[in-house]
């Protein structure tokens, strides 16, 4: 998630979080650094103003840029450490996307053998930044889609362990779209979270994907079940605004593996159970940001962040999951969305 609040032309804040997130039952988000050109989106002071006024209806976990400027991010970490607004770690891109052939692969693209994509920074630079940030206690998230980028992320985390010592860092790899089989077990071994967005495999036509990387590598695309079975922490998200905000669509994709055509099933052996999908979207994400002791499950003593659905997902056909509506959203014990009242107001 990259954007929640914005100013309009009149200088007034648009309460996108108040208008959108509770409607979908979203009580917490990760505001990940986007790109250099989108740096303006990191309006932490705007979030703080909403928090100070008691109008922040969603917990926002901030992930500023990993760029070597540790003094800046240490200051941000000291500044934002409340229950509602919290610097959780640092984020950076390693590569791009498969469809544009900018994802970094171990071997050249099948349909364009003169390229294998590229990294945003040199491997040496990325590894040094990880080691330095890890030494300061930061958790790190890398956007890594190609098998080359995923391996580089894991190599960087492994090097940090060797130099700084092993600790409960909970580093993460975002997307994990095309993975080499040799790297599947490394997530569990290194304690790295697998952070995925199941609807992404439905956003690209499978034929185009196969053309880009070839049949053999396409076998290891979005290997959700395989990665989960290793015992690694699995966390789901929406990648909003790249994808739509509805978490139930992501859960539907993970359970069915049905693409956007509504007919084709992509690698059915990689489907996971509804229980596992819900766990990835709740406790898996809470664990990834060190908040499993207060978020992610309904237990005595935890924060009262609750989404109530109109139907029991375990009692309906799977095709109805993505159509299910949120009836009530509660954050910190306060009702921030009530569909019944919304309908009456309309």
N, C-alpha and C positions, 0 to 999 in steps of 0.2 A: 504494500500500500504506500503510495507516494504523496497523496494530497488529501487533506481533510478540510482545511479552512482557507479562504481567500478573501481579499478585499475586492469590492466592486468599484465601479468608476466613481462613485460618490464617497469612497473611503470607508464605507460601512462593511463590516465583516459578514461574509456569507456563512451561515451555520450549516455547512454541508454535513458535518458529523451529526448534528441534531436532526437534520432532515432525512438523511439516508441510512446511516449505520444502524441505529436502533430498529429501523423498519425491517432490516435483514437479520436482526438478532445479534448483531456484532457488538460486543462489549469491550474488546481490546483489539488494537491494531499495532503493526510494526511499521513505522514510517521510515522506510529505507532510502538512503541516499540514492538519487536517480543517476544523473549524468552531470558533467560540468555545465552544460547548457541549461540544465534545470535546477541549478543550485538555488535559485530564488524560491523554489518550492519549500525549502527548509525554513519555514517561518516559525521558529521555536518561540519567539517572543509573542507571536499571535496565540499559539497554544497556551502560553503562560497567562496571557490576559484573560482568556476564556476560563482557565482554571481558577484564577484569582476571583473572578466574578461568579464562580459556582455554576458555570454554563458548559463545562467540558463534560459531555455525556458519554465519552469513550476513553478508556485508558490508552494512552499513546506511548509506545516504546520507540524511542528515537535511536537511529543508527546513522550518525554522521559519517562523512567520508574518511576512509582509510587512505591517507596521502602522505604520511610521514610527518605531518604537523601535529605532534603529540601534545604540545603545550596547549594548543587550541582545544583539542578534544578532551583533555583532562579538565580544562576549565568548564567545558560544557557538562561533563560528567559530574562535577562538583555542584554545578548550578541546578541541574534538573535531576532530582532524586526523590520525587514524591510518589505516592501511590498512583497518581493519575498521569504524571508526566515524568518520564524516566529514560535517561540515556542507558541503553542496554549493551551497546557495543559499537563496532565500526563496520562499514560495508564498502565493497569496491567491486567493479566489474573486471573479470578476466577476459571474457570474449563477448561475441555478439550472438547471432541466431543462425540456425541451420539454413532456413529458407533463403537468406541473403548471402550465404556462404561466408559469414563473418564469425561463426562459431569456430573455435580452435580445435582441430582434430589431430590425432596422432599420425594419421595417414591422409593423403590428398583426397579431395572430394571426388566421388565417382564420376560426376558429370563435368568436372572441371579440374583435371589432374595437375594443373599448374598452380593450384592453391590448396592449402589446408587450413585456411583462415589465419587469424593472427590474435595475439594477446594485446590488451590495451597498454600494458607496460611490459618491460622485459621481465622474464622469470626471475632474474637476480634481484631486480628492484622490488617485485612483489614479495619475494621470500624475505628480504631484509625488512620490509615494512611489517610483515607478519611477526617476525621474530621480535622486533622492537616493541610493537603494540602488545604482543602477548606478554612480554616482560613487564609491562605496565598494568597487567591484569585485564586487558580488554578482550572481550569475545568478538570474533570476526565472522562476517558473512561474505562469501564470494558468489557473485553471479557467475555460474559456470555451466555451460550447456553442452559443449563438445567434449568428447572423451579426453582430448588433450588438455582442455581447461580444467576438467574435473581432476585429472591426475596431478596437474600443477597445484591446484588448491590443496589436495591431500599431501603432496610433497612438502608444501610450505608449512602446513600444520605439523607434519612429522618432524621437520627440521626445527621448528619452534620447541617441540618437546625435547629434542635431543640437546638443544642449547640451553633452554631455560629450565628444563625439568618438567616432568609430567604433572599436570594439575587438572582440576575440573574446569576446563576452559569453555566447553560447549560451543566450540566453533561450528560453523554450518556451511553447507554448500546449497545455494539456491538453484532450483530447476532440475539439475541432474537428468538431462534429457537423453543423452547418448553416452552410455558408460561402457568402458572396456571391462570384460569379465574379471580380469585380474585385480580390478580396483573395488569390486563389490564388497568384499569383506573388510576393506580398510576403514570404512566408516565406523563399524563397531569397534575395531581394534584401536582406533585413534580417538574414540569418543566423539565423533563428529555427527551432527544432526543432518539427516536427509530432509531437506525442505523442498516440497514439491507442490505443484498446482495442477491437479489432474485434468482440468479442462483444457490445458495447453495442448494435449495430444489431439483434441477435437478442433483446435483453431487452425491447424495446418492439414491440408489434404495429404493422406498417407502416401499417395502415389508420388507427390512432389518430394516428400521426405525420402522415400526409397530411391528416387532418382538422384538426389543429392549425395547420399551416403552409401548407397548400394544395399543389396539384400542382406548380407552377413551382418553389417553393423545395425541395420534396422531391427534385427532380432532383439537388440538390447536397448530399445527406445522406451523410456518411461517404465522402467522395471520396478514398479512400486512393490509388488508382492515379493519379488526376489530380494529386494533390499530390506523389506520389513522382516523377512524370515531370518536375516542375519542377526537380528536382535538390536540393530541400530535404532536410535530414536528417530521416529518418523513424524514430521510436522507438515500440516497442510496450510495453504493460504490461497488467496484469490489473485494476487498480483494486480490488484486494482491500482490505477485506471487502465492498465493494459487489457485486463479481462474484466468481466462484470463482477459486481460485488457479492452476489448471492452465494453464500457458502454451501447451500444445499445442492447447487449445480455441481460444485466440485466433488461433493460426496457422491452424487449420482454417477458422475464419470468414473470415480474410483471403484464403485461397486459393480458397474455394468460394463465399462470400457467401450460404450457405444459412442461413436463419433458424432459430429454435428449433423450428419445426414439423418440420424435417427435410426439407421439400419445396420451399418457396418460395425463390427466388433473388432477392436484393435488388441491383438494378443490376449485372448480371454484368460490365459493362465496367469496373467498379471492382475486379475481382479482381486480385490480384498473384501472382507466381510463388512457389513454395515457397522458393526461394533468397532472394528479396527479403524474404519474411516472416521467415525465420530471421535474416537480417541485421538487420532492424529490431528484433528481440527481443534481439540480442546486441551487435553493434558499434554499432548505432544508439543504443542506450541508453547504452553506454559513452561514446560521443562526446558525448552530451548532458550528461554530468557531468564532462567533461574527463579521462576515464580510458581513452581509446582506446589509449594507449601501454602499458597494463598489463592491460586487461580487454577482453573482447568477441570475441577471436579466439584460435585456438591457434597461438602463435608462440613461438620460442625467446626467452627473456628476459622473457616475460609471466608474470603470476601463474597458478599452476596451479589454476584454477577450472574444473572440467569436469563435464558431465553426459553419461552414457553411456545411450543408449536401447536397448531390447530389439530394435528393428528399424531398418533404414535407411529413413527417411521418404521417400526418393526412389525406393524400390523397392516401395512398397505403394500400394494404392488410396487416394485422398484421404480417403475416408470412414473409413479406419482410423487417420488421424493422431491424432485426439482420443482414441482408445482405446489408443494406444501407452503403455507404462509405462517409467518410468525404472529402470534396473538399478543404476546406481552414481552417486553424487554426491561430487565431490571439491572441497574448498575449501582453498586454500593447500597443496595437495599431500597433504592429509589426507582420508581417506575418512570422510565424515559420514553417508552412507547407503549400505547394501548390501542390495538386495532379497533376495539369496540368504540372507544371514545373518538377515534379518528373518523370512523364511519358516521357517527352521530354529528360531528362537527361539519362534515361535508354536506 
